[in-house]
Amino acid sequence: MKLEGEAKLLRIFVGESDRHGGRPLYEAIVLEAKRQGLAGATVFKGFMGFGAHSRIHTAKVLQLSEDLPVMVEIVDEEERIRDFLPVLEGMMREGLVTLERVEVIRYRS
């Protein structure tokens, strides 16, 4: 697959303990993105954060959290990302989804 020039970056912010279909939500999102043939996805685990409930989630030893923030990034052409959004909506109960324009400099398989 070749991807160059203008594309979209889909960022999905969820909790580490969020689940879909019996597996972690972030894993379900990546597997579905792969199944749909999107260009690529990466999962990042956060050390600290808060979201819509304003509850702090942290990896500090004295404040153990079992629901650390997780971010999934997916990059592809706008049409393919927009086609994925309804699927994503059906997978998520809560969280944050953002979409931004990016310029792909290099992507080769």
Residue frames relative to the residue before (quaternion, step in Angstrom):
aa qw qx qy qz dx dy dz
M 1.0000 0.0000 0.0000 0.0000 0.00 0.00 0.00
K 0.1841 -0.7689 0.6051 0.0932 3.54 -1.04 0.84
L 0.0370 0.7770 -0.6253 0.0627 3.55 -0.90 0.97
E 0.1724 0.7784 -0.5825 0.1584 3.56 -0.59 1.17
G 0.7629 0.3703 -0.2715 0.4551 3.52 -1.25 0.46
E 0.8162 -0.2441 0.1796 0.4918 3.54 -1.18 -0.61
A 0.0816 0.7678 -0.6275 0.1004 3.53 -0.99 0.98
K 0.4315 -0.6679 0.5307 0.2934 3.56 -1.31 -0.14
L 0.2208 -0.7314 0.6330 0.1251 3.51 -1.22 0.74
L 0.1488 -0.7739 0.6141 0.0433 3.53 -0.65 1.20
R 0.0680 -0.7865 0.6137 0.0124 3.58 -0.74 1.09
I 0.0859 -0.7905 0.6063 -0.0073 3.52 -0.86 1.07
F 0.1220 -0.7955 0.5929 0.0275 3.57 -0.67 1.15
V 0.0991 0.7848 -0.6001 0.1191 3.57 -0.65 1.15
G 0.5271 -0.5947 0.4879 0.3612 3.55 -1.32 -0.04
E 0.6216 -0.5728 0.3976 0.3569 3.53 -1.15 0.68
S 0.7216 0.4407 -0.2512 0.4711 3.60 1.04 -0.69
D 0.4557 0.6735 -0.4648 0.3502 3.64 1.23 -0.06
R 0.1130 -0.8183 0.5634 0.0130 3.56 -0.95 0.92
H 0.0175 -0.7582 0.6514 0.0235 3.51 -1.34 0.46
G 0.8551 0.0278 -0.0428 0.5160 3.56 -0.80 1.00
G 0.7129 -0.4866 0.2575 0.4343 3.58 1.03 0.78
R 0.7158 0.3541 -0.2560 0.5447 3.60 1.23 0.18
P 0.6685 -0.4669 0.3560 0.4566 3.60 -1.21 0.23
L 0.5663 -0.6320 0.4123 0.3315 3.58 -0.95 0.91
Y 0.6443 0.5253 -0.3410 0.4389 3.61 0.89 -0.86
E 0.6476 0.5072 -0.3149 0.4736 3.59 1.04 -0.75
A 0.6451 0.5195 -0.3165 0.4624 3.58 0.96 -0.86
I 0.6367 0.5262 -0.3265 0.4595 3.60 1.02 -0.79
V 0.6755 0.4897 -0.2990 0.4632 3.60 0.85 -0.95
L 0.6674 0.5012 -0.3091 0.4559 3.59 0.89 -0.88
E 0.6580 0.4909 -0.3116 0.4785 3.60 1.02 -0.76
A 0.6197 0.5285 -0.3417 0.4689 3.60 1.03 -0.74
K 0.6497 0.4990 -0.3117 0.4813 3.59 0.98 -0.80
R 0.6415 0.5342 -0.3212 0.4471 3.58 0.94 -0.90
Q 0.7149 0.4355 -0.2448 0.4892 3.57 1.06 -0.79
G 0.5280 -0.6899 0.3770 0.3211 3.58 1.27 0.12
L 0.3038 0.7524 -0.5307 0.2449 3.59 1.12 0.52
A 0.6727 -0.5638 0.3158 0.3604 3.56 -1.16 0.68
G 0.7731 -0.2779 0.1972 0.5350 3.61 0.94 -0.75
A 0.0904 -0.7763 0.6226 0.0399 3.53 -1.27 0.50
T 0.0648 -0.7778 0.6248 0.0193 3.55 -1.14 0.73
V 0.2409 -0.7586 0.5918 0.1278 3.56 -1.08 0.81
F 0.1052 -0.7726 0.6255 0.0302 3.56 -0.99 0.97
K 0.2351 -0.7604 0.5905 0.1334 3.56 -0.98 0.88
G 0.3116 -0.7726 0.5303 0.1572 3.55 -0.82 1.03
F 0.4425 -0.6862 0.5164 0.2583 3.54 -1.26 0.47
M 0.7966 -0.0189 0.0400 0.6029 3.54 1.20 -0.53
G 0.2730 0.7641 -0.5596 0.1687 3.56 -1.09 0.64
F 0.1292 -0.7498 0.6333 0.1418 3.51 -1.37 -0.03
G 0.2212 -0.7894 0.5637 0.1011 3.52 -1.22 0.50
A 0.8618 -0.1470 0.1054 0.4739 3.52 -1.20 -0.67
H 0.6966 0.4577 -0.2760 0.4786 3.61 1.10 -0.61
S 0.3716 -0.7660 0.4439 0.2796 3.61 1.35 -0.06
R 0.4405 0.6593 -0.4743 0.3824 3.58 1.16 0.60
I 0.3860 -0.7265 0.5220 0.2253 3.60 -0.79 1.04
H 0.1048 -0.7466 0.6555 0.0436 3.54 -1.02 0.95
T 0.0677 0.8261 -0.5503 0.1008 3.58 -0.66 1.08
A 0.4136 -0.6950 0.5347 0.2449 3.55 -1.27 0.48
K 0.3677 0.7352 -0.4943 0.2826 3.61 1.24 0.18
V 0.5777 -0.6300 0.4019 0.3285 3.56 -0.98 0.90
L 0.7122 0.4585 -0.2702 0.4578 3.60 0.90 -0.84
Q 0.7505 0.2739 -0.1718 0.5763 3.58 1.25 -0.28
L 0.0370 -0.8464 0.5312 0.0087 3.57 0.69 1.08
S 0.0706 -0.7800 0.6217 0.0079 3.52 -0.91 0.98
E 0.2522 -0.7641 0.5748 0.1491 3.54 -0.95 0.85
D 0.7037 0.3990 -0.2566 0.5289 3.56 1.25 0.25
L 0.0412 0.8282 -0.5544 0.0712 3.56 0.65 1.13
P 0.5698 -0.5998 0.4263 0.3658 3.59 -1.15 0.52
V 0.0898 -0.7689 0.6325 0.0253 3.54 -1.12 0.81
M 0.1106 -0.7843 0.6084 0.0507 3.56 -1.00 0.88
V 0.1530 -0.7544 0.6334 0.0791 3.54 -0.98 0.94
E 0.0969 -0.7791 0.6171 0.0529 3.58 -0.90 0.95
I 0.0322 -0.7716 0.6351 -0.0159 3.53 -0.98 0.97
V 0.0884 -0.7904 0.6056 0.0255 3.58 -0.88 0.98
D 0.2716 0.7310 -0.5982 0.1845 3.56 -0.99 0.90
E 0.7068 -0.3988 0.3460 0.4709 3.54 -1.33 -0.15
E 0.6505 -0.5639 0.3424 0.3762 3.56 -1.08 0.75
E 0.6660 0.5185 -0.3213 0.4295 3.61 0.80 -0.92
R 0.6720 0.4947 -0.2972 0.4640 3.59 0.95 -0.86
I 0.6354 0.5098 -0.3238 0.4811 3.58 1.05 -0.77
R 0.6758 0.4934 -0.3024 0.4565 3.60 0.86 -0.91
D 0.6196 0.5308 -0.3383 0.4690 3.60 1.10 -0.63
F 0.6596 0.5181 -0.2933 0.4588 3.58 1.16 -0.63
L 0.5489 0.6703 -0.3844 0.3187 3.62 1.11 -0.63
P 0.6713 0.4757 -0.3379 0.4570 3.69 0.81 -0.75
V 0.6089 0.5361 -0.3452 0.4718 3.59 1.09 -0.68
L 0.6519 0.5175 -0.2972 0.4679 3.55 0.95 -0.95
E 0.6342 0.5426 -0.3242 0.4453 3.57 0.94 -0.89
G 0.6767 0.4977 -0.2853 0.4614 3.58 1.02 -0.77
M 0.6678 0.5048 -0.2925 0.4623 3.58 1.23 -0.40
M 0.7404 0.4397 -0.2097 0.4632 3.58 1.11 -0.72
R 0.2606 -0.7332 0.6048 0.1695 3.56 -1.07 0.80
E 0.7804 -0.0482 0.0462 0.6217 3.56 1.10 -0.72
G 0.4023 0.6876 -0.5367 0.2782 3.55 -1.28 0.29
L 0.4203 -0.6744 0.5488 0.2597 3.54 -1.35 -0.14
V 0.0745 -0.7738 0.6285 0.0258 3.56 -1.02 0.87
T 0.0143 -0.7872 0.6165 -0.0075 3.57 -0.87 0.98
L 0.1568 -0.7653 0.6199 0.0740 3.52 -1.26 0.53
E 0.0776 0.8065 -0.5825 0.0647 3.56 -0.82 0.94
R 0.5321 -0.6161 0.4861 0.3177 3.50 -1.28 0.50
V 0.0065 -0.7817 0.6236 -0.0106 3.56 -1.01 0.86
E 0.3169 -0.6987 0.5974 0.2335 3.52 -1.31 0.29
V 0.2622 -0.7598 0.5780 0.1410 3.56 -0.68 1.12
I 0.2506 -0.7828 0.5590 0.1097 3.54 -0.66 1.16
R 0.8022 -0.0646 0.0794 0.5883 3.56 0.94 -0.90
Y 0.1993 0.7318 -0.6360 0.1423 3.55 -0.97 0.96
R 0.1576 0.7795 -0.5858 0.1561 3.55 -0.46 1.20
S 0.2641 -0.7500 0.5801 0.1768 3.54 -1.09 0.66
